[in-house]
Amino acid sequence: MIQSIYLNSIQQRFRTYLQLGTKTIERLDAAQLHWQPEGQPNSIALIIKHLHGNMLSRWTDFLTTDGEKPNRHRDQEFEEDDATKETLLQQWQEGWDCLLNTISNLRDADLEKTVYIRSEPHTVIDAINRQLAHVPYHVGQIVYIGKMILKENWESLSIPKGQSEVYNKEKTGNK
């Protein structure tokens, strides 16, 4: 029972991060997706490529093969290219589909199994938690870069600054 609650909760958390990233990506054009802040941090495009490679590697044949697939070329995920917005959105969705489909097919008994990532053993719960730490880190980068690009044109993805009291009153019905 508690395992099913965990699996449902994890799926919901991942869907929340998918939505935050998608809303940010959709607001930007291709040039903005490839823009890099000073100091050469990753562009949103590179973060998308990295998450795509990571998710496909980790979640394809999750229970039966090492999470670092031999056909993954992680270093290439951080090389700029001229991918279109459409291509980036396709990669974004493909990675998420792989992750979410795999997790939705897990059963309670699977949580006690051992999987490997770079030959290191992990319980299935630990592998999921590892991904749940990795993905929000990068989604936060995507959102932050989007805010930097759009500046005053940014529309909040949650409760806008200064609106917490109004939001809380509306949620509780105390107007």
C-alpha positions as YAML, in Angstrom:
chain: A
units: angstrom
residues:
- id: 1
  name: MET
  ca: [0.00, 0.00, 0.00]
- id: 2
  name: ILE
  ca: [2.66, 2.52, 1.00]
- id: 3
  name: GLN
  ca: [4.61, 1.64, -2.14]
- id: 4
  name: SER
  ca: [1.64, 2.50, -4.35]
- id: 5
  name: ILE
  ca: [1.33, 5.82, -2.54]
- id: 6
  name: TYR
  ca: [5.04, 6.43, -3.19]
- id: 7
  name: LEU
  ca: [4.80, 5.57, -6.89]
- id: 8
  name: ASN
  ca: [1.76, 7.82, -7.33]
- id: 9
  name: SER
  ca: [3.49, 10.64, -5.48]
- id: 10
  name: ILE
  ca: [6.65, 10.32, -7.57]
- id: 11
  name: GLN
  ca: [4.68, 10.42, -10.80]
- id: 12
  name: GLN
  ca: [2.92, 13.59, -9.67]
- id: 13
  name: ARG
  ca: [6.20, 15.27, -8.64]
- id: 14
  name: PHE
  ca: [7.77, 14.45, -12.02]
- id: 15
  name: ARG
  ca: [4.69, 15.74, -13.88]
- id: 16
  name: THR
  ca: [4.97, 19.02, -11.97]
- id: 17
  name: TYR
  ca: [8.58, 19.47, -13.14]
- id: 18
  name: LEU
  ca: [7.63, 18.48, -16.69]
- id: 19
  name: GLN
  ca: [4.96, 21.18, -16.66]
- id: 20
  name: LEU
  ca: [7.28, 23.88, -15.26]
- id: 21
  name: GLY
  ca: [9.93, 23.15, -17.87]
- id: 22
  name: THR
  ca: [7.46, 22.87, -20.74]
- id: 23
  name: LYS
  ca: [5.77, 26.17, -19.91]
- id: 24
  name: THR
  ca: [9.15, 27.89, -19.84]
- id: 25
  name: ILE
  ca: [10.39, 26.32, -23.08]
- id: 26
  name: GLU
  ca: [7.17, 27.18, -24.91]
- id: 27
  name: ARG
  ca: [7.57, 30.87, -24.03]
- id: 28
  name: LEU
  ca: [10.95, 31.13, -25.76]
- id: 29
  name: ASP
  ca: [12.10, 31.09, -29.36]
- id: 30
  name: ALA
  ca: [14.99, 29.02, -30.73]
- id: 31
  name: ALA
  ca: [17.57, 31.79, -30.30]
- id: 32
  name: GLN
  ca: [16.52, 32.27, -26.69]
- id: 33
  name: LEU
  ca: [16.70, 28.53, -26.04]
- id: 34
  name: HIS
  ca: [20.32, 28.57, -27.27]
- id: 35
  name: TRP
  ca: [21.29, 31.71, -25.30]
- id: 36
  name: GLN
  ca: [23.98, 31.24, -22.67]
- id: 37
  name: PRO
  ca: [24.47, 33.55, -19.70]
- id: 38
  name: GLU
  ca: [27.93, 35.03, -19.15]
- id: 39
  name: GLY
  ca: [30.50, 32.59, -17.87]
- id: 40
  name: GLN
  ca: [29.44, 29.85, -20.28]
- id: 41
  name: PRO
  ca: [26.82, 28.05, -18.20]
- id: 42
  name: ASN
  ca: [24.59, 25.74, -20.18]
- id: 43
  name: SER
  ca: [21.85, 27.07, -22.42]
- id: 44
  name: ILE
  ca: [18.33, 25.72, -22.06]
- id: 45
  name: ALA
  ca: [18.96, 23.78, -25.29]
- id: 46
  name: LEU
  ca: [21.95, 22.03, -23.73]
- id: 47
  name: ILE
  ca: [20.02, 21.25, -20.57]
- id: 48
  name: ILE
  ca: [17.24, 19.73, -22.69]
- id: 49
  name: LYS
  ca: [19.77, 17.62, -24.62]
- id: 50
  name: HIS
  ca: [21.34, 16.49, -21.35]
- id: 51
  name: LEU
  ca: [18.05, 15.55, -19.71]
- id: 52
  name: HIS
  ca: [16.96, 13.77, -22.89]
- id: 53
  name: GLY
  ca: [20.13, 11.67, -22.93]
- id: 54
  name: ASN
  ca: [19.97, 11.04, -19.20]
- id: 55
  name: MET
  ca: [16.31, 10.00, -19.16]
- id: 56
  name: LEU
  ca: [16.60, 7.69, -22.15]
- id: 57
  name: SER
  ca: [19.71, 6.09, -20.71]
- id: 58
  name: ARG
  ca: [18.35, 5.66, -17.20]
- id: 59
  name: TRP
  ca: [14.78, 4.64, -17.97]
- id: 60
  name: THR
  ca: [15.07, 2.45, -21.08]
- id: 61
  name: ASP
  ca: [15.05, -1.17, -19.89]
- id: 62
  name: PHE
  ca: [15.27, 0.25, -16.38]
- id: 63
  name: LEU
  ca: [14.97, -3.00, -14.45]
- id: 64
  name: THR
  ca: [17.20, -5.09, -16.70]
- id: 65
  name: THR
  ca: [20.16, -3.02, -17.95]
- id: 66
  name: ASP
  ca: [22.64, -0.57, -16.48]
- id: 67
  name: GLY
  ca: [21.27, 2.98, -16.42]
- id: 68
  name: GLU
  ca: [24.34, 4.29, -18.24]
- id: 69
  name: LYS
  ca: [23.81, 2.80, -21.68]
- id: 70
  name: PRO
  ca: [26.82, 2.19, -23.94]
- id: 71
  name: ASN
  ca: [25.21, 4.24, -26.75]
- id: 72
  name: ARG
  ca: [24.92, 7.36, -24.57]
- id: 73
  name: HIS
  ca: [27.51, 10.02, -25.29]
- id: 74
  name: ARG
  ca: [27.08, 12.33, -22.32]
- id: 75
  name: ASP
  ca: [29.81, 14.79, -23.30]
- id: 76
  name: GLN
  ca: [28.07, 15.44, -26.63]
- id: 77
  name: GLU
  ca: [24.96, 16.50, -24.74]
- id: 78
  name: PHE
  ca: [26.89, 19.64, -23.75]
- id: 79
  name: GLU
  ca: [27.98, 20.62, -27.26]
- id: 80
  name: GLU
  ca: [25.97, 23.42, -28.83]
- id: 81
  name: ASP
  ca: [24.20, 22.77, -32.12]
- id: 82
  name: ASP
  ca: [21.48, 24.53, -34.08]
- id: 83
  name: ALA
  ca: [18.54, 22.40, -32.95]
- id: 84
  name: THR
  ca: [15.19, 24.01, -33.68]
- id: 85
  name: LYS
  ca: [12.64, 24.71, -31.00]
- id: 86
  name: GLU
  ca: [10.53, 21.89, -32.43]
- id: 87
  name: THR
  ca: [13.45, 19.44, -32.17]
- id: 88
  name: LEU
  ca: [14.16, 20.52, -28.62]
- id: 89
  name: LEU
  ca: [10.51, 20.13, -27.63]
- id: 90
  name: GLN
  ca: [10.50, 16.68, -29.23]
- id: 91
  name: GLN
  ca: [13.61, 15.65, -27.27]
- id: 92
  name: TRP
  ca: [12.12, 17.11, -24.09]
- id: 93
  name: GLN
  ca: [8.91, 15.13, -24.51]
- id: 94
  name: GLU
  ca: [10.68, 11.92, -25.58]
- id: 95
  name: GLY
  ca: [12.83, 11.91, -22.46]
- id: 96
  name: TRP
  ca: [9.85, 12.58, -20.21]
- id: 97
  name: ASP
  ca: [7.73, 9.94, -21.93]
- id: 98
  name: CYS
  ca: [10.44, 7.35, -21.34]
- id: 99
  name: LEU
  ca: [10.75, 8.24, -17.65]
- id: 100
  name: LEU
  ca: [7.03, 8.53, -16.92]
- id: 101
  name: ASN
  ca: [6.05, 5.41, -18.88]
- id: 102
  name: THR
  ca: [8.66, 3.36, -17.06]
- id: 103
  name: ILE
  ca: [7.62, 4.59, -13.63]
- id: 104
  name: SER
  ca: [3.92, 4.09, -14.41]
- id: 105
  name: ASN
  ca: [4.66, 0.45, -15.23]
- id: 106
  name: LEU
  ca: [6.53, -0.25, -11.98]
- id: 107
  name: ARG
  ca: [4.80, -2.38, -9.40]
- id: 108
  name: ASP
  ca: [5.22, -2.37, -5.65]
- id: 109
  name: ALA
  ca: [7.42, -5.49, -5.77]
- id: 110
  name: ASP
  ca: [9.80, -3.72, -8.16]
- id: 111
  name: LEU
  ca: [10.74, -1.18, -5.49]
- id: 112
  name: GLU
  ca: [12.74, -3.84, -3.63]
- id: 113
  name: LYS
  ca: [14.81, -4.76, -6.70]
- id: 114
  name: THR
  ca: [18.35, -3.63, -7.40]
- id: 115
  name: VAL
  ca: [19.25, -1.70, -10.53]
- id: 116
  name: TYR
  ca: [22.61, -0.40, -11.66]
- id: 117
  name: ILE
  ca: [23.77, 3.03, -12.73]
- id: 118
  name: ARG
  ca: [27.37, 3.12, -13.96]
- id: 119
  name: SER
  ca: [27.78, -0.33, -12.40]
- id: 120
  name: GLU
  ca: [26.80, 1.02, -8.97]
- id: 121
  name: PRO
  ca: [23.91, -0.85, -7.31]
- id: 122
  name: HIS
  ca: [20.82, 1.14, -6.30]
- id: 123
  name: THR
  ca: [17.49, 0.05, -4.95]
- id: 124
  name: VAL
  ca: [14.74, 1.06, -7.35]
- id: 125
  name: ILE
  ca: [13.57, 3.60, -4.77]
- id: 126
  name: ASP
  ca: [17.06, 5.11, -4.60]
- id: 127
  name: ALA
  ca: [17.34, 5.25, -8.41]
- id: 128
  name: ILE
  ca: [13.99, 7.06, -8.55]
- id: 129
  name: ASN
  ca: [15.01, 9.44, -5.78]
- id: 130
  name: ARG
  ca: [18.30, 10.08, -7.56]
- id: 131
  name: GLN
  ca: [16.36, 11.12, -10.65]
- id: 132
  name: LEU
  ca: [13.97, 13.19, -8.56]
- id: 133
  name: ALA
  ca: [16.99, 15.14, -7.28]
- id: 134
  name: HIS
  ca: [18.62, 15.47, -10.71]
- id: 135
  name: VAL
  ca: [15.65, 16.59, -12.80]
- id: 136
  name: PRO
  ca: [14.41, 19.48, -10.59]
- id: 137
  name: TYR
  ca: [17.96, 20.80, -10.41]
- id: 138
  name: HIS
  ca: [17.99, 21.21, -14.19]
- id: 139
  name: VAL
  ca: [14.35, 22.30, -14.49]
- id: 140
  name: GLY
  ca: [15.17, 25.05, -12.00]
- id: 141
  name: GLN
  ca: [18.00, 26.13, -14.28]
- id: 142
  name: ILE
  ca: [15.65, 26.19, -17.26]
- id: 143
  name: VAL
  ca: [13.12, 28.33, -15.39]
- id: 144
  name: TYR
  ca: [15.80, 30.68, -14.05]
- id: 145
  name: ILE
  ca: [17.35, 31.20, -17.49]
- id: 146
  name: GLY
  ca: [13.86, 31.76, -18.94]
- id: 147
  name: LYS
  ca: [13.26, 34.44, -16.31]
- id: 148
  name: MET
  ca: [16.61, 36.05, -17.14]
- id: 149
  name: ILE
  ca: [15.72, 36.17, -20.83]
- id: 150
  name: LEU
  ca: [12.13, 37.38, -20.53]
- id: 151
  name: LYS
  ca: [12.82, 39.80, -17.65]
- id: 152
  name: GLU
  ca: [9.72, 41.96, -17.05]
- id: 153
  name: ASN
  ca: [7.77, 39.88, -19.58]
- id: 154
  name: TRP
  ca: [8.10, 36.76, -17.41]
- id: 155
  name: GLU
  ca: [4.80, 35.39, -16.16]
- id: 156
  name: SER
  ca: [5.01, 33.48, -12.90]
- id: 157
  name: LEU
  ca: [4.62, 29.72, -13.04]
- id: 158
  name: SER
  ca: [3.30, 29.66, -9.49]
- id: 159
  name: ILE
  ca: [2.15, 32.39, -7.12]
- id: 160
  name: PRO
  ca: [3.36, 35.79, -8.39]
- id: 161
  name: LYS
  ca: [5.42, 37.94, -6.03]
- id: 162
  name: GLY
  ca: [3.26, 39.82, -3.62]
- id: 163
  name: GLN
  ca: [0.21, 37.64, -4.29]
- id: 164
  name: SER
  ca: [0.56, 34.96, -1.59]
- id: 165
  name: GLU
  ca: [-2.10, 36.42, 0.69]
- id: 166
  name: VAL
  ca: [-4.64, 36.73, -2.13]
- id: 167
  name: TYR
  ca: [-3.81, 33.21, -3.34]
- id: 168
  name: ASN
  ca: [-4.19, 31.73, 0.15]
- id: 169
  name: LYS
  ca: [-7.52, 33.45, 0.68]
- id: 170
  name: GLU
  ca: [-8.84, 32.17, -2.66]
- id: 171
  name: LYS
  ca: [-7.66, 28.64, -1.91]
- id: 172
  name: THR
  ca: [-9.29, 28.53, 1.51]
- id: 173
  name: GLY
  ca: [-12.43, 30.40, 0.48]
- id: 174
  name: ASN
  ca: [-11.77, 33.19, 3.00]
- id: 175
  name: LYS
  ca: [-12.26, 36.23, 0.80]
...
